[in-house]
Amino acid sequence: MTRPPDAPARVSLIRGSITTRLLFILVPLVLLAAAGTAFVAVRSSRAVVQRFALDYGQDLANKQAGEIAAITREKIAFVEGLARQVESMVATGASDRRVVATYIARTALAHPNMVGFWFLAEPDFMGPDQAFRNGDPALGLPESGRFAVYYVPDGPSDVKLGEVRPDFYRDDYYALPAQSRKRQAVPPYLYPVLGRPTWMISYTIPVIVDGRLIGVAGTDLSLEQRARELDARRPLGGSIYMINREGNWTYHPDHALLATKATVGDGPQFQLSPDELDRVLKVQPYEVERVDTAGHRVRRYAVPMTFFQGDNRRLLLLDVPVEGLSAPFAGIGTAIMVAALVSGLLVSLVLVAAVRAIIGVPLARMARAIDTLERDETASMPDTDRQDQIGGIARALVRFRGTLAERDRLRAQVEERTTALERMLAGVGAAKDAIVLFDPDYTVIYANPAAISLLGAPDEAAVVGHRWAALLTPETRGAVEEDQRRQRDGLMSTGYAHWIGESWQSVWGRAMEAYETTLSLRPNGDIVMVLRDVTATRRAAREREELQRQVLQQDKMEAIGRLAGGVAHDFNNLLGAMLGYVEFLLDDLDPNDKAHSYVARISAVGKRAKELVGQILTFARSDKGELQAVSPVAVLEDARGILRSAVPATTEMIFQIAGTVPNVRANPAQLVQVLMNLVLNAHDARRGEGGRILIRLFPGPAPVDVRVREGRWAEHEALPFDKGRPHVVLEVEDEGHGMTMEVMTRLFEPFFTTKGKGRGTGLGMPVVYGIVRAHGGGMTVMSAEGEGALLRILLPIGGPGTVAPLLAAAPIVKVAPRRRLRILVVDDAAEMGDMLLEGLSRRGHEVAICETPAEALEVFEENPHAFDAVVSDQTMPGMTGLALIALLKTRRPDLPCVLYTGYSERSDEKAVLAAGADAFFLKPVVVERLAGKVEALCAAAASGA
């Protein structure tokens, strides 16, 4: 293109026309903006400064009130701790005047910055007041004996008893909290402290236990000391004051005015105006501007101060000079004027930018577009929508290049669609799922690389152009075609179909246990299939279900164990009493008497019941007993004789032991019990009079049983175990009736048995479960109905060692006691206590019975030396036996104490002896053994004394 000769003249004319119109618009706007900025700067700066100053003063007052209240609340916390400690002593039955007095003295010593700590009690609290009259002044007032103790710090390392008025219960510091039963902040009052009258404020807390007022605990703060702490607070050169709702100054910079009434009137000579006094008496916040005695304007802010919940007694007054409040904001007016200047500058810049945007930029764009057309290149023409000269030129150029623009548009569309198709194919090719495109007859049109890999085909040519069914094995083909027919109606109506199938295999041998198929119908009739292998997801779901089932089984076993333990505990009390009385009858009856044989049979049956309870407790406690490094081979060899005598000779027992089996950390007696229960269970499962039991012992890991691998036997992991840990494997296999999966899952439930009525208690296998779990082992059951069973136990290995020989129980030897003892028996079960009373009395001892620990403490406090020994049950209402023994030993450390229990997960002999008891017995208790131990302890105590 060539430019016409008159082009420069036209451009000059156009530029001049646009500039003229622009100036007619912008000049008035600039003048208006400048006038508005000046007006805002003059009118707003003064109001802004005043508002900021008032808000700043209010924030400063709130901050001072919060900081001072926090300091006081920290001090109040000390008396709260004192009150809670006294409540705890009373609630636990361990209250003692001397202990409470000692605690208050230590509290006062720990906080020498407080005036003092005190506790004033109701009459006859912690013993009758009459007993403490004219005694220790820390335990009772001389006039009444009433417990009232007041400790005052005397320097940083000593405390002294302060004076307590005999009629203290009439003073506000006691009467107000006692009557309201709420914590109180007592107004300032004068009280002598170590002979020096002191103005103070008291913070008091009533001590209430079970609805009963026990007394009042309190601490005192010196007004002068607090004044010294607050003297340094002079924000912005002002002053702070504290005044209570009675109009008394609780803090004043002039210390001589502390605890005095504020003066009221108009003028600087008065401390409060009448309106201010009204707000003070109501504890209401307010702001007021006043003139001080020096003639300066002062802004006063009154803020309520709360030291504890429900407290509403005082205000903090902050007097700040008005000039000081305004000083931080003095530069705001200048800042506003600077902002006005900056705004004017910005307006000027905007004018320059506007002229450039309206005139220079459009012309530059037009010039570049014309240059592009001259080079025969495709370009978009700007500014065609403008109604001025530039817009006319732009529209003329657009019409001029019409054919060229159409050609360029078509080219761009082709390139855009080609790029989009390439991106789509790249995404489908990178997908991990198999994506296949079919025609309506399910002939493959396209398959992505994931589909080729899933089929196992050598290349794309082996798949594309073939029917999908021809690429699958006959078994898979039938299932897939059936799924396609079933989903056809839904696919045609909604354009979508989805299903999950199992057992898929291609003709190239690739297989999936489970697969997910999604079909989508395209508008032209083609079908898109997305095929995904979900085998791993299915397996994970099955493993999750199995894990949840195991967790539920564990929870059920623990719940049954707790129930069994509780029942066994109660049964032990009854069984212990019965066996005790049976022993008394055996001692009293003539051996030739026929009744003696009856009682002996009762004793034998009771001992069998004792063994049954022992099995229940073994399951309930999951107690592993005392562990030691033992050889499982030695345990098995020692158990051979016991097992052989328990199983008839018609049943063959075969022992298979590996050459070298490492030691395990276990209780050898309990391992023998596990073997005995497993072998007896295997013997009871035999199908005839004979049979064979195979016992194997070898180091882990155990191989997968071939019968389980082939699917002929089912496997149930009753107790999961980390097979990566070094362990030893013990297996017991029988040729009995076998078990279903339902029986295997319930095998270790207490009282579950398949042996029929009268042939089993259902406790043998739960005992095995409890022992193995306590030893940190694992258990697996493998069986099939009618084909025998295999029970596998995994035990973690331990250190070097050998099996310690099992000790038989020592026989009961009846020896007459050396001297008559006074014994206190504490048991809430009346039948057990009566039996011990009878048994110990028959040996010549004097016995007293208490049914509760509280009763025992009361009896003991009357005369701590009235008894030679104490025998106590562990589980009792209100307090355990160990706790009772600990309290008794604080008064008499040499007192022999014996503890017995029927069941406790936390009580074993070591723990009981470490906690302070001198001997420990498990129920049912043999009276002769208990008496012998008590007599031995008393004899040792007497010789030591």
Stockholm file with secondary structure:
# STOCKHOLM 1.0

chainA/1-945         MTRPPDAPARVSLIRGSITTRLLFILVPLVLLAAAGTAFVAVRSSRAVVQRFALDYGQDLANKQAGEIAAITREKIAFVEGLARQVESMVATGASDRRVVATYIARTALAHPNMVGFWFLAEPDFMGPDQAFRNGDPALGLPESGRFAVYYVPDGPSDVKLGEVRPDFYRDDYYALPAQSRKRQAVPPYLYPVLGRPTWMISYTIPVIVDGRLIGVAGTDLSLEQRARELDARRPLGGSIYMINREGNWTYHPDHALLATKATVGDGPQFQLSPDELDRVLKVQPYEVERVDTAGHRVRRYAVPMTFFQGDNRRLLLLDVPVEGLSAPFAGIGTAIMVAALVSGLLVSLVLVAAVRAIIGVPLARMARAIDTLERDETASMPDTDRQDQIGGIARALVRFRGTLAERDRLRAQVEERTTALERMLAGVGAAKDAIVLFDPDYTVIYANPAAISLLGAPDEAAVVGHRWAALLTPETRGAVEEDQRRQRDGLMSTGYAHWIGESWQSVWGRAMEAYETTLSLRPNGDIVMVLRDVTATRRAAREREELQRQVLQQDKMEAIGRLAGGVAHDFNNLLGAMLGYVEFLLDDLDPNDKAHSYVARISAVGKRAKELVGQILTFARSDKGELQAVSPVAVLEDARGILRSAVPATTEMIFQIAGTVPNVRANPAQLVQVLMNLVLNAHDARRGEGGRILIRLFPGPAPVDVRVREGRWAEHEALPFDKGRPHVVLEVEDEGHGMTMEVMTRLFEPFFTTKGKGRGTGLGMPVVYGIVRAHGGGMTVMSAEGEGALLRILLPIGGPGTVAPLLAAAPIVKVAPRRRLRILVVDDAAEMGDMLLEGLSRRGHEVAICETPAEALEVFEENPHAFDAVVSDQTMPGMTGLALIALLKTRRPDLPCVLYTGYSERSDEKAVLAAGADAFFLKPVVVERLAGKVEALCAAAASGA
#=GR chainA/1-945 SS CCCCTTHHHHHHHHHHHHHHHHHHHHHHHHHHHHHHHHHHHHHHHHHHHHHHHHHHHHHHHHHHHHHHHHHHHHHHHHHHHHHHHHHHHHHTTCCCHHHHHHHHHHHHHHCTTSSEEEEEECTTTTSCGGGGTTSCTTTCCTTTCCCEEEEEECSTTCEEECCCCTTGGGSHHHHHHHHHCSCEEEEEEEEEETTEEEEEEEEEEEEEETTEEEEEEEEEEEHHHHHHHHTTCCGGGCEEEEEETTSBEEECSSGGGTTCBCCBSSSTTSSBCHHHHHHHHTTCCEEEEEECTTSCEEEEEEEEECSSTTCCCEEEEEEEEHHHHHGGGTTHHHHHHHHHHHHHHHHHHHHHHHHIIIIIHHHHHHHHHHHHHHTTCCCCCCCTTCSSHHHHHHHHHHHHTHHHHHHHHHHHHHHHHHHHHHHHHHHHHHCSSEEEEECTTCBEEEECHHHHHHHTCSSGGGTTTSBGGGGBCHHHHHHHHHHHHHHHHHHHHHSEEEEEEEEEEBTTSCEEEEEEEEEEECTTSCEEEEEEECHHHHHHHHHHHHHHHHHHHHHHHHHHHHHHHHHHHHHHHHHHHHHHHHHHHHHHSCTTSHHHHHHHHHHHHHHHHHHHHHHHHHHHHTCCCSCEEECHHHHHHHHHHHHHHHSCTTSEEEEEECSCCCCEEECHHHHHHHHHHHHHHHHHTCSSSCCEEEEEEEESCCCCCHHHHTTSSEEEEEECCCTTSCEEEEEEEECSSCCCHHHHHHTTSTTCCSSCTTSCCSCHHHHHHHHHHHTTCEEEEEECTTSCEEEEEEEEBCCSCCCCCCCCCCCCCCCCCSSCCEEEEECSCHHHHHHHHHHHHHTTCEEEEESSHHHHHHHHHHCTTSCSEEEEESCCSSSCHHHHHHHHHHHCTTCCEEEEESCCSSCCHHHHHHTTCSEEEESSCCHHHHHHHHHHHHHHHHHHC
#=GC SS_cons         CCCCTTHHHHHHHHHHHHHHHHHHHHHHHHHHHHHHHHHHHHHHHHHHHHHHHHHHHHHHHHHHHHHHHHHHHHHHHHHHHHHHHHHHHHHTTCCCHHHHHHHHHHHHHHCTTSSEEEEEECTTTTSCGGGGTTSCTTTCCTTTCCCEEEEEECSTTCEEECCCCTTGGGSHHHHHHHHHCSCEEEEEEEEEETTEEEEEEEEEEEEEETTEEEEEEEEEEEHHHHHHHHTTCCGGGCEEEEEETTSBEEECSSGGGTTCBCCBSSSTTSSBCHHHHHHHHTTCCEEEEEECTTSCEEEEEEEEECSSTTCCCEEEEEEEEHHHHHGGGTTHHHHHHHHHHHHHHHHHHHHHHHHIIIIIHHHHHHHHHHHHHHTTCCCCCCCTTCSSHHHHHHHHHHHHTHHHHHHHHHHHHHHHHHHHHHHHHHHHHHCSSEEEEECTTCBEEEECHHHHHHHTCSSGGGTTTSBGGGGBCHHHHHHHHHHHHHHHHHHHHHSEEEEEEEEEEBTTSCEEEEEEEEEEECTTSCEEEEEEECHHHHHHHHHHHHHHHHHHHHHHHHHHHHHHHHHHHHHHHHHHHHHHHHHHHHHHSCTTSHHHHHHHHHHHHHHHHHHHHHHHHHHHHTCCCSCEEECHHHHHHHHHHHHHHHSCTTSEEEEEECSCCCCEEECHHHHHHHHHHHHHHHHHTCSSSCCEEEEEEEESCCCCCHHHHTTSSEEEEEECCCTTSCEEEEEEEECSSCCCHHHHHHTTSTTCCSSCTTSCCSCHHHHHHHHHHHTTCEEEEEECTTSCEEEEEEEEBCCSCCCCCCCCCCCCCCCCCSSCCEEEEECSCHHHHHHHHHHHHHTTCEEEEESSHHHHHHHHHHCTTSCSEEEEESCCSSSCHHHHHHHHHHHCTTCCEEEEESCCSSCCHHHHHHTTCSEEEESSCCHHHHHHHHHHHHHHHHHHC
//
